[in-house]
């Protein structure tokens, strides 16, 4: 029985690793053969990795498993930046810390989830807002670039911020009751969405992959 459990703990993260690798491979195929721009394939990977990450609390039991997965992909992503691999993620016209910050924040969120004992909301809501609302804001800002402003040299738009806030509010309103979080009324959802929108606004050069989840977790802990 002990050997079976040990094998299960090894096989589960390996299966998840294969899913992530398959997602990266799909992005590379779309970039090289589908001639889809890196801005789009990067967003596909961003959303896909976020959704796959939602399986962690369901499939994985130990933060060591998550550490193995996240550190492995961090090494891959750092190597891809150094050697020019994965252009579907890296071939963008700006410098970004986003890809290398994502595995770091995922591990930290899982650690907080296990240690805080506050339920799935503490892990799922930051990941959902990051995976869904950040691409929505970027797409809205590019399609309707109204109210442009700059923070630390990086361009933002009021349209993108509004799209982020609206989608974050929708995600939060759905996620709170779905995950059984004891946060009654509309105020918590508004506060979380406003904090996440502010964090997205100041999170330049991909730092929003850290500031958004940090703001959501902080808001949940305050509430």
Residue pairs with C-beta under 8 A, 6 or more apart in sequence:
9 61
9 62
9 65
12 59
12 60
12 65
13 60
13 65
13 66
13 68
13 69
15 59
16 52
16 55
16 56
16 59
16 60
16 69
17 69
17 72
17 73
19 52
20 49
20 52
20 69
20 73
23 44
23 45
23 48
23 49
23 52
24 45
24 86
24 88
24 89
26 44
26 48
27 41
27 42
27 44
27 45
27 86
27 88
27 89
28 41
28 86
28 87
28 88
30 36
30 40
30 41
30 44
30 88
31 37
31 38
31 41
31 87
31 88
31 91
32 87
32 88
38 87
38 88
38 89
38 90
38 91
38 92
39 92
41 88
41 89
42 88
42 89
42 92
42 99
43 135
43 138
43 139
45 88
45 89
46 98
46 102
46 131
46 134
46 135
47 131
47 132
47 135
49 102
49 131
50 127
50 128
50 130
50 131
50 132
51 131
53 106
53 127
53 131
54 124
54 127
54 128
56 66
56 106
56 110
56 123
57 110
57 113
57 120
57 123
57 124
60 66
60 110
63 107
63 110
63 111
63 114
66 106
66 107
66 110
66 111
67 107
69 103
70 103
70 104
70 106
70 107
71 103
71 107
73 103
74 100
74 103
74 104
77 86
77 89
77 99
77 100
77 103
78 100
79 85
80 86
80 89
80 90
81 90
81 99
81 100
84 90
89 99
90 99
94 154
94 205
95 205
96 205
96 206
97 205
97 206
97 207
97 209
98 205
98 206
98 207
98 208
98 209
99 206
101 206
101 207
101 209
101 210
102 209
104 210
105 126
105 130
105 209
105 210
105 213
105 214
106 127
109 122
109 123
109 126
109 127
109 213
109 217
110 123
112 122
112 123
112 217
113 120
113 122
113 123
116 122
116 221
118 220
118 221
119 179
119 180
119 181
120 179
121 175
121 176
121 179
121 180
121 181
121 183
121 220
122 217
122 220
124 175
124 179
125 171
125 172
125 175
125 176
125 179
125 192
125 216
125 220
126 212
126 213
126 216
126 217
127 213
128 171
128 175
129 168
129 171
129 172
129 196
129 212
129 213
129 216
130 208
130 209
130 212
130 213
132 167
132 171
133 163
133 164
133 167
133 168
133 171
133 196
133 200
133 212
134 164
134 200
134 208
134 209
134 212
136 163
136 164
136 167
137 160
137 161
137 163
137 164
137 167
137 200
138 160
139 163
140 157
140 159
140 160
140 162
140 163
141 156
141 157
141 159
141 160
141 163
144 157
144 159
145 157
145 159
146 157
146 158
146 159
147 157
147 158
147 159
148 155
148 156
148 157
148 158
149 155
149 156
149 157
149 158
150 156
151 201
151 202
151 204
152 204
152 205
153 204
154 204
154 205
156 201
161 197
161 200
161 201
164 196
164 197
164 200
165 193
165 194
165 196
165 197
168 192
168 193
168 196
168 197
169 189
169 190
169 193
172 188
172 189
172 192
172 193
173 189
175 181
176 183
176 188
176 189
181 220
183 189
183 220
183 223
188 219
188 223
191 219
191 223
192 216
192 219
192 220
192 223
195 215
195 216
195 218
195 219
196 212
196 215
196 216
196 219
198 215
199 208
199 211
199 212
199 214
199 215
199 216
200 208
200 211
200 212
202 211
203 209
203 210
203 211
203 212
